[in-house]
Amino acid sequence: MGREGRPASLHRYGRVTFFDLIIRNLWKKKARSIGLAAAVAIAVMAVVTLDVTSSGLEQSAAAIVSVGKADFTVIQKGAADTLSSTIDRQELARVGQLPGVASVVGVLVETQNLNANNPVFIEIGIDPGDLASFGVRVIKGQPYGPTAAHQVLLGWRAAANLGLGVGGQLAANGTSNTVVGIYSTGNSFGDAGAMFPLPAIQGYNRVPGIVTLAFVKVTPGTNAATVANRVEYSLPELTTIRTATQFGRADRNLVYLQAAVNGSTVLAILIGAVIVGNTMLLSLFERTREFGLLRAIGWTRRRTVSLLLGESLLLALLGAVLGVVLSFAVAAGLARLPALRGILHPNFTEGAFWRALLTALVMTLIGALYPTTRAALLSPLKALSYE
C-alpha cells in the first residue's frame, strides 16, 4: 500500500502527466512498441517510395517534352510511354497548316546505352534550321548540316560527363560521330543529351519520316489552349500537352503508375490496420485488470480510450518518420539500378510527406477502432476479476 492507503500503482498514476503515462506504458512493452512502429514504418516506406519514384519518372517525362521552347507539345494519344509516340510527316504538316499555328518543330527522341555511367543517353533528331526556334544555342563550334552524316551536337552537361569537346568522337548508333558543336538549352535534361540531324537518326533507328514529338508555337495574340483544342479536334489520333499534369492523357504508363501508388496506399492501410488492431487487442487483453483498476478509481471511458489511442498514435508518428527515412534509402538504391540510372530521379514532394502521415494515421485509427470500443465497454467489476 502507498502512504495514502492507496495501491502503489495508483499512487504512481496520480503523480505523472497523461503523456508521461503513455510513454511509460510504451516503454514497459518495448518489444511490442518497436514491432508496431516497425510495421507502420514498412507500410509508410512502401507507399512513399512508390510515390516519389512515380513523381520522379513523371518529372523525367516532363523534362523531355519541355526541352523545346513551345506553347504546347503534340504527342500520339494513348502511347505506352512518351518515347514510343509516333507522328508521321503528313500529320506534322497538317498541324502546321492549322489556323493559329506559327511554327511546328518535329523531333525524334531515342535513348541509347552508351556506357555504365550513361545507360539511358538521350538522343534528339532535329533539323538544323529548327535549332534556334527549339531553344538551342550553340556555345562552341557550329551546327551540323541538314544532311550531314556522322555529326553531332553535344549538350554542355553531356560534354562534361563524357569528357568530349569540339572535334571529339562520340560512339553512338553503331557509328563514330564527330562533335561539331556544344549547345545549351537551359533545360538540364536536354543539356545532358545529344542532337543529330533528323534524317540521320531516323535512318539509324529505321523510322523514316517519323518523329516522336511536335513542338508548336502559336501566332502572337492567339490563345494557346484554343489552338491545342483545334489540333485535337482535327487530328483525334494526337493529343496535346501544355502542363506536366496532362501527361496522363498521352502516357499510359504514368497513369498505371499513379494507380499503383493509390492502390498501394489503400493496401498498406488495410494491412497495417490489421497489424495495429491485433497488437492493440493483445495489449488490451493483457491490461484488462489495469483498465478495470483505472475505471474503479474514477477514469471515464473517454479517458481510457484516449490512453489507448494516444499510445497508438504516438507509435504511428514514430513509424511514419522512420518510414520516410527508410524511403530515402530505398529510393536512392533504386535510382542506382542500371535499368533506372539516368531516368529515375526520386522526387520527394510535400505531397509524399503528407501521404506518409495520412497513411500512418488512418491505418492506426482503423486498427484501433475495435480494441478501443472493447476498452470503452469494459465493466470495472468484470475487468478486475479478469484472469
C-alpha positions as CSV (number, residue, x, y, z in Angstrom):
1,M,0.0,0.0,0.0
2,G,1.2,3.6,-0.6
3,R,1.5,6.2,2.1
4,E,-2.1,7.4,1.5
5,G,-3.6,4.0,1.8
6,R,-3.8,3.5,-2.0
7,P,-2.1,0.9,-4.1
8,A,1.4,2.0,-5.2
9,S,0.4,1.7,-8.8
10,L,-2.5,4.2,-8.4
11,H,-0.2,6.5,-6.4
12,R,2.2,6.4,-9.4
13,Y,-0.6,7.2,-11.9
14,G,-1.6,10.2,-9.8
15,R,1.9,11.7,-9.9
16,V,2.5,11.7,-13.7
17,T,1.0,13.5,-16.6
18,F,-1.1,11.8,-19.1
19,F,1.6,12.0,-21.7
20,D,4.1,10.5,-19.2
21,L,1.8,7.7,-18.6
22,I,1.6,7.0,-22.4
23,I,5.5,7.0,-22.6
24,R,5.8,4.7,-19.6
25,N,3.3,2.2,-20.9
26,L,5.1,2.0,-24.3
27,W,8.5,1.7,-22.6
28,K,7.2,-1.1,-20.4
29,K,6.4,-3.1,-23.5
30,K,9.4,-2.1,-25.6
31,A,9.4,-5.1,-27.9
32,R,5.7,-4.7,-28.8
33,S,6.1,-1.0,-29.3
34,I,9.1,-1.4,-31.6
35,G,7.3,-4.1,-33.6
36,L,4.2,-1.9,-34.1
37,A,6.3,1.1,-35.1
38,A,8.3,-1.0,-37.5
39,A,5.1,-2.4,-39.1
40,V,3.8,1.2,-39.6
41,A,7.3,2.2,-40.9
42,I,7.4,-0.6,-43.5
43,A,3.9,0.3,-44.8
44,V,4.8,4.0,-45.0
45,M,8.2,3.2,-46.7
46,A,6.4,1.3,-49.4
47,V,3.9,4.0,-50.0
48,V,6.3,6.9,-50.0
49,T,8.9,5.1,-52.2
50,L,6.2,4.4,-54.8
51,D,5.1,8.0,-54.6
52,V,8.5,9.6,-55.0
53,T,9.6,7.2,-57.8
54,S,6.3,7.8,-59.7
55,S,6.8,11.6,-59.3
56,G,10.4,11.3,-60.4
57,L,9.5,9.3,-63.5
58,E,6.8,11.9,-64.3
59,Q,9.3,14.7,-63.8
60,S,11.7,12.9,-66.3
61,A,8.9,12.6,-68.8
62,A,8.0,16.3,-68.3
63,A,11.6,17.2,-68.9
64,I,11.7,15.6,-72.3
65,V,8.7,17.5,-73.7
66,S,9.8,20.8,-72.0
67,V,13.1,20.9,-73.9
68,G,11.7,22.7,-76.8
69,K,10.6,26.3,-76.3
70,A,7.0,26.0,-77.4
71,D,3.5,26.9,-76.3
72,F,2.4,23.2,-76.2
73,T,3.6,19.8,-77.3
74,V,1.8,17.4,-79.6
75,I,2.2,13.6,-78.9
76,Q,0.4,10.4,-80.1
77,K,-2.7,9.8,-78.0
78,G,-2.6,6.6,-75.9
79,A,1.1,5.9,-76.4
80,A,2.5,3.4,-73.9
81,D,5.1,6.0,-72.9
82,T,6.4,9.3,-74.2
83,L,9.3,7.9,-76.3
84,S,7.0,5.4,-78.1
85,S,4.9,8.2,-79.6
86,T,5.0,8.3,-83.4
87,I,3.9,11.2,-85.6
88,D,4.4,10.9,-89.4
89,R,5.3,13.7,-91.8
90,Q,1.7,14.1,-93.1
91,E,0.3,14.6,-89.5
92,L,3.1,17.1,-88.8
93,A,2.3,19.0,-92.0
94,R,-1.4,19.1,-91.1
95,V,-0.6,20.5,-87.6
96,G,1.5,23.3,-89.2
97,Q,-1.4,24.3,-91.5
98,L,-4.0,24.8,-88.8
99,P,-5.1,28.4,-88.0
100,G,-3.1,29.9,-85.2
101,V,0.0,27.8,-85.6
102,A,3.0,29.9,-86.2
103,S,5.6,27.1,-86.3
104,V,5.9,23.4,-85.6
105,V,9.1,21.5,-85.0
106,G,9.2,17.8,-85.2
107,V,11.8,15.9,-83.3
108,L,12.7,12.2,-82.9
109,V,13.7,11.3,-79.4
110,E,15.6,8.0,-78.8
111,T,17.7,6.6,-76.0
112,Q,20.9,4.6,-76.1
113,N,23.1,2.8,-73.6
114,L,26.4,4.5,-74.1
115,N,28.2,3.0,-71.1
116,A,27.7,2.1,-67.5
117,N,27.5,5.7,-66.4
118,N,25.1,6.7,-69.2
119,P,22.7,3.7,-69.7
120,V,19.9,5.9,-70.9
121,F,21.5,8.6,-73.0
122,I,19.0,10.9,-74.7
123,E,19.4,11.4,-78.5
124,I,17.3,14.1,-80.3
125,G,17.0,14.2,-84.0
126,I,16.2,17.7,-85.3
127,D,16.8,19.7,-88.5
128,P,19.5,22.4,-88.1
129,G,17.1,25.0,-89.3
130,D,14.8,24.3,-86.3
131,L,17.5,24.6,-83.6
132,A,17.0,28.3,-82.9
133,S,13.2,28.0,-82.6
134,F,13.7,24.9,-80.5
135,G,15.6,27.0,-78.0
136,V,19.1,25.6,-78.8
137,R,22.0,27.9,-78.5
138,V,25.3,26.7,-79.9
139,I,28.0,28.0,-77.5
140,K,31.0,26.3,-79.1
141,G,31.7,25.1,-82.6
142,Q,28.9,25.2,-85.2
143,P,25.6,23.4,-86.0
144,Y,25.7,20.3,-88.2
145,G,24.4,20.4,-91.8
146,P,20.9,19.3,-92.7
147,T,22.1,16.1,-94.4
148,A,25.3,15.7,-92.5
149,A,26.4,12.2,-91.7
150,H,28.2,11.2,-88.5
151,Q,28.0,14.7,-87.0
152,V,26.6,15.5,-83.6
153,L,25.9,18.4,-81.2
154,L,26.5,17.7,-77.6
155,G,24.8,19.3,-74.7
156,W,27.3,21.0,-72.4
157,R,26.4,18.7,-69.5
158,A,26.8,15.7,-71.7
159,A,30.2,17.0,-73.0
160,A,31.4,17.4,-69.4
161,N,30.1,14.0,-68.4
162,L,31.8,12.3,-71.4
163,G,34.9,14.4,-71.4
164,L,34.4,15.4,-75.1
165,G,34.8,18.7,-76.8
166,V,34.5,20.1,-80.4
167,G,36.3,17.7,-82.7
168,G,35.9,14.7,-80.4
169,Q,34.3,11.4,-81.4
170,L,31.1,10.1,-79.9
171,A,30.4,6.4,-80.4
172,A,26.7,6.1,-80.8
173,N,24.2,4.3,-83.0
174,G,26.9,1.9,-84.2
175,T,28.9,4.7,-85.7
176,S,31.6,7.2,-84.7
177,N,30.2,10.8,-84.8
178,T,32.2,13.9,-84.8
179,V,31.3,16.5,-82.2
180,V,30.9,19.7,-84.3
181,G,29.5,21.9,-81.5
182,I,28.4,22.2,-77.9
183,Y,24.9,23.6,-77.1
184,S,22.8,24.8,-74.3
185,T,19.0,24.8,-74.0
186,G,18.6,26.0,-70.4
187,N,17.0,22.6,-69.6
188,S,19.1,20.2,-67.6
189,F,17.6,17.1,-69.3
190,G,18.2,18.5,-72.8
191,D,21.7,19.6,-71.9
192,A,22.6,16.1,-70.8
193,G,21.9,14.7,-74.3
194,A,22.9,15.0,-77.9
195,M,21.4,16.3,-81.1
196,F,21.7,14.6,-84.5
197,P,20.5,15.6,-88.0
198,L,16.9,14.3,-88.2
199,P,17.3,12.2,-91.3
200,A,20.4,10.6,-89.8
201,I,18.8,9.5,-86.6
202,Q,15.7,8.4,-88.5
203,G,18.0,6.2,-90.6
204,Y,19.8,4.9,-87.6
205,N,16.5,3.8,-86.0
206,R,14.9,2.7,-89.3
207,V,11.9,5.1,-88.9
208,P,12.0,7.3,-92.0
209,G,9.5,10.2,-91.9
210,I,8.6,9.6,-88.2
211,V,9.1,12.0,-85.3
212,T,8.3,11.4,-81.6
213,L,7.0,14.9,-80.6
214,A,5.9,18.1,-82.3
215,F,6.6,21.4,-80.5
216,V,4.1,24.1,-81.5
217,K,4.3,27.9,-81.2
218,V,1.1,29.9,-81.8
219,T,0.9,33.2,-83.6
220,P,1.1,36.3,-81.3
221,G,-2.2,37.2,-79.6
222,T,-3.6,33.7,-80.2
223,N,-4.8,31.6,-77.2
224,A,-2.6,28.5,-77.0
225,A,-5.4,26.4,-75.4
226,T,-7.7,27.2,-78.3
227,V,-5.1,26.1,-80.9
228,A,-4.4,23.0,-78.8
229,N,-8.1,22.1,-78.9
230,R,-8.1,22.7,-82.6
231,V,-5.2,20.2,-83.1
232,E,-7.0,17.5,-81.1
233,Y,-10.3,18.1,-83.0
234,S,-8.6,18.0,-86.4
235,L,-6.3,15.1,-85.6
236,P,-8.0,12.9,-83.0
237,E,-5.2,10.4,-83.0
238,L,-3.0,13.1,-81.4
239,T,-3.2,14.9,-78.1
240,T,-1.6,18.0,-76.7
241,I,0.3,18.7,-73.5
242,R,0.7,22.1,-72.0
243,T,1.4,21.2,-68.4
244,A,3.1,18.3,-66.5
245,T,-0.3,17.3,-65.0
246,Q,-1.6,16.5,-68.5
247,F,0.9,13.7,-69.2
248,G,-1.6,11.0,-68.3
249,R,-3.6,12.0,-71.5
250,A,-0.7,10.6,-73.6
251,D,1.5,8.4,-71.4
252,R,-0.5,5.4,-70.1
253,N,2.5,4.1,-68.1
254,L,2.3,7.2,-65.9
255,V,-1.5,6.6,-65.4
256,Y,-0.9,3.0,-64.4
257,L,2.0,4.0,-62.1
258,Q,-0.2,6.6,-60.3
259,A,-3.0,4.0,-60.0
260,A,-0.4,1.6,-58.4
261,V,0.6,4.3,-55.9
262,N,-3.1,4.9,-54.9
263,G,-3.7,1.1,-54.8
264,S,-0.6,0.5,-52.7
265,T,-1.7,3.2,-50.2
266,V,-5.1,1.6,-49.7
267,L,-3.5,-1.9,-49.4
268,A,-0.9,-0.6,-46.9
269,I,-3.6,1.0,-44.8
270,L,-5.6,-2.2,-44.7
271,I,-2.7,-4.5,-43.9
272,G,-1.3,-2.0,-41.4
273,A,-4.8,-1.7,-39.8
274,V,-4.9,-5.4,-39.2
275,I,-1.5,-5.5,-37.6
276,V,-2.3,-2.4,-35.4
277,G,-5.6,-3.9,-34.4
278,N,-4.2,-7.3,-33.4
279,T,-1.4,-5.7,-31.4
280,M,-3.7,-3.4,-29.6
281,L,-6.2,-6.2,-28.9
282,L,-3.5,-8.3,-27.4
283,S,-2.4,-5.4,-25.3
284,L,-6.0,-4.8,-24.1
285,F,-6.3,-8.5,-23.0
286,E,-3.1,-8.3,-21.1
287,R,-4.0,-5.0,-19.4
288,T,-7.7,-5.7,-18.7
289,R,-7.2,-5.6,-14.9
290,E,-5.2,-2.4,-15.2
291,F,-8.0,-0.7,-17.2
292,G,-10.5,-2.1,-14.6
293,L,-8.5,-0.5,-11.8
294,L,-8.3,2.8,-13.6
295,R,-12.1,2.7,-14.2
296,A,-12.6,1.9,-10.5
297,I,-10.7,4.9,-9.3
298,G,-12.8,7.2,-11.5
299,W,-11.3,7.2,-15.0
300,T,-14.0,7.8,-17.6
301,R,-14.5,5.7,-20.7
302,R,-13.2,8.6,-22.8
303,R,-10.0,8.9,-20.8
304,T,-9.4,5.1,-21.1
305,V,-9.9,5.2,-24.8
306,S,-7.7,8.3,-25.1
307,L,-4.9,6.4,-23.3
308,L,-5.0,3.6,-25.9
309,L,-5.4,5.9,-28.8
310,G,-2.5,8.1,-27.5
311,E,-0.2,5.2,-27.3
312,S,-1.1,4.0,-30.8
313,L,-0.9,7.5,-32.4
314,L,2.5,8.2,-30.9
315,L,3.8,4.9,-32.4
316,A,2.2,5.8,-35.7
317,L,4.0,9.1,-35.8
318,L,7.3,7.4,-34.9
319,G,6.6,4.8,-37.6
320,A,5.8,7.5,-40.2
321,V,9.1,9.3,-39.5
322,L,11.1,6.0,-39.7
323,G,9.3,5.0,-42.9
324,V,10.2,8.3,-44.6
325,V,13.8,7.9,-43.6
326,L,13.8,4.3,-45.0
327,S,12.2,5.5,-48.2
328,F,15.1,7.9,-48.8
329,A,17.5,5.0,-48.7
330,V,15.3,2.6,-50.8
331,A,14.7,5.3,-53.5
332,A,18.4,6.2,-53.7
333,G,19.1,2.5,-54.2
334,L,16.5,2.2,-56.9
335,A,18.0,5.2,-58.7
336,R,21.3,3.5,-58.9
337,L,20.0,0.3,-60.5
338,P,21.4,0.0,-64.1
339,A,17.9,-0.2,-65.6
340,L,16.8,3.1,-63.9
341,R,20.1,5.1,-63.8
342,G,19.6,8.4,-65.6
343,I,15.8,8.0,-65.8
344,L,14.7,7.8,-62.2
345,H,15.3,10.9,-60.1
346,P,13.3,10.4,-56.8
347,N,11.2,13.5,-56.2
348,F,10.4,14.0,-52.5
349,T,7.5,16.4,-52.7
350,E,5.5,17.9,-49.9
351,G,2.6,15.6,-51.0
352,A,4.8,12.5,-50.3
353,F,5.3,13.5,-46.7
354,W,1.6,14.2,-46.3
355,R,0.8,10.8,-47.8
356,A,3.2,9.2,-45.3
357,L,1.5,10.9,-42.3
358,L,-2.0,10.2,-43.7
359,T,-1.2,6.5,-44.2
360,A,0.2,6.1,-40.7
361,L,-2.7,7.9,-39.0
362,V,-5.5,6.2,-41.0
363,M,-4.2,2.7,-40.6
364,T,-3.8,3.3,-36.8
365,L,-7.3,4.8,-36.4
366,I,-8.9,2.0,-38.3
367,G,-6.9,-0.6,-36.5
368,A,-7.7,0.9,-33.1
369,L,-11.4,1.1,-33.7
370,Y,-12.3,-2.4,-32.3
371,P,-9.9,-2.5,-29.4
372,T,-10.8,1.0,-28.2
373,T,-14.5,0.1,-28.4
374,R,-13.8,-3.0,-26.3
375,A,-11.9,-0.9,-23.8
376,A,-14.8,1.6,-23.6
377,L,-17.3,-1.1,-22.8
378,L,-15.3,-2.8,-20.1
379,S,-17.1,-3.2,-16.8
380,P,-14.8,-2.2,-13.9
381,L,-16.0,-5.2,-11.8
382,K,-15.6,-7.7,-14.6
383,A,-12.2,-6.3,-15.6
384,L,-10.9,-6.5,-12.0
385,S,-11.9,-10.2,-11.8
386,Y,-10.4,-11.0,-15.2
387,E,-7.7,-13.7,-15.1
